[in-house]
Amino acid sequence: MLKAMRRRFKDMRTISQLSVGAEKIAHESGDDKPGAEHFMLAAFDLSDGSAKRVFEHFDVDRDTLVSAIDTQYEQGLRHIGIEPDQLSTDATAVEPVRHRRLSYQAQPSVTTLFKQLYAEHQTLRSAPLSGALVVAAVAKLEHGVTSRMFRDMGICREQLGVLAEAEAASAR
């Protein structure tokens, strides 16, 4: 019982690190609220290093993912008739968004991500919450920035999920 309580506290700490990290990443990129893509990037910053190991199978690093996410946002703007360079002439002049809220607010994709993350964690009950589990959950998201990004990068989401689950299971 004590072991289970320790794991839960560690998992709660991991969720806190992910949430704070995702919000910071979102704000630094000018987004008001974090989305699933920001949580995926925050998973790279976890001390377990498992998210990084999963993406190494695809020769993809964090910077490559950041660039691919930026491309998705640019494509979205073009889709509605806006050229990204029309929005800002000097990208360094853009200040990160800063908010002080009483409750945590995120994009709707995060609700779906957390439901999937919970399901993944239940499947691998004895495995601690890790960056690999976040990647496994993100890989199962059928819609949104991350699914389009994986498609455009030529990464099979199913294969990514299997590799991420195996990485998470090895941490038991």
Order of alpha helices (4+ residues) and beta strands (2+ residues): alpha-alpha-alpha-alpha-alpha-alpha-alpha-alpha
